[in-house]
Amino acid sequence: MTVTIPREMTEQAADPYRHEALLTKEQERIYIARVQQNRDRDAQEHLVRANIGWVAQIAKRWIRPGVEEEDLMQVGCIGLLKAVDRFDLSRTFRLTTYSSWWIRQAMDRYIMDTNRTIRLPIYLHPVMQALKQDEVTGDETVLADYTPEQVAIVRQAMRAVHSLDALFVHTKHDDLTLFDVLADDGTPTEEQALLPVFQQQVQAVLEEVLTEREVRILSLRYGLRNTQELTLEQIGALEHVTRERIRQIVHTAFAKLRQSARVKQLCALEEE
């Protein structure tokens, strides 16, 4: 059952004199029965007000950096009401004894959810606790009950997370952030973006100026068209000619390219 506890009720924890008087065992059971049978909101409020000091006592032990005591009181009261719903009236113990686990569990889950940038499902929280124990004790047997996939997921989530808006301290620029200096490897540079276009233009010029055989031999010699660079002897074997003949063809092809106006335009574009 999800219940929103009025904040003014949790603020009473700061002033013990504003608490309602503690309920007797008989009164407590009457209110619990009213909640379980009729969802009586007045009975819920009586139980919360009477036990708010107990919730506050537990909350003081669960305070962490970045976690407000009032927020812990809120979730602690919700845990208290969950305990009321599940309380067995046939048992002899008091509500404070039974509710302790529910209150602590509610606060623990709240801290787990709010203190981490990457939220872990509830069923993986024990894995995280086991990993922390392993780091302290070095006893890897505590992880034996969990699958390698679960352990890998939790290890990844436990890594430090940094904000791109975080400011660098002790620098000349007070407004310098991580975003300003972090390289984005996924975004191509201007040179990388233009490279495919330039390669297409080079290929077009070669086909326009040279013969088909000259283009094929230059491609094999210098690894064009996504081919592997070959030696003159290897190309000669493929073309069934001598190494010297291949060298002559390459020399002739370069002479044609040097005289081509299209090549000169392409060189000027590459320099820009």
Number of C-alpha atoms within 10 A of each C-alpha: 7 8 13 9 18 10 12 9 17 24 16 17 22 12 9 11 9 12 17 16 11 15 15 10 12 9 13 17 20 13 21 27 19 15 19 15 10 10 13 14 12 12 19 21 16 19 25 23 23 16 22 24 21 19 26 24 12 17 23 12 10 15 16 12 6 9 14 11 18 18 17 26 28 24 25 31 30 22 25 28 25 18 20 23 16 12 19 15 14 7 7 8 12 14 20 14 8 16 24 17 13 19 26 21 15 21 24 16 15 16 18 17 15 12 14 13 14 16 12 16 11 11 9 14 15 13 22 20 14 20 21 14 15 15 11 9 10 11 12 12 9 16 19 9 9 13 10 10 9 14 17 12 14 20 13 10 16 17 9 9 10 9 10 12 12 12 16 14 11 7 9 8 10 10 12 15 16 14 13 11 10 9 9 9 7 6 9 10 11 8 9 10 11 11 12 11 10 15 13 12 14 17 14 12 17 22 14 13 18 17 11 11 13 20 19 16 23 22 19 20 20 14 13 17 13 9 11 12 15 16 14 19 16 16 21 18 13 10 14 11 12 14 16 12 15 24 17 11 15 17 12 13 20 15 11 13 16 11 11 14 12 17 18 13 10 15 12 9 10 9 6 6
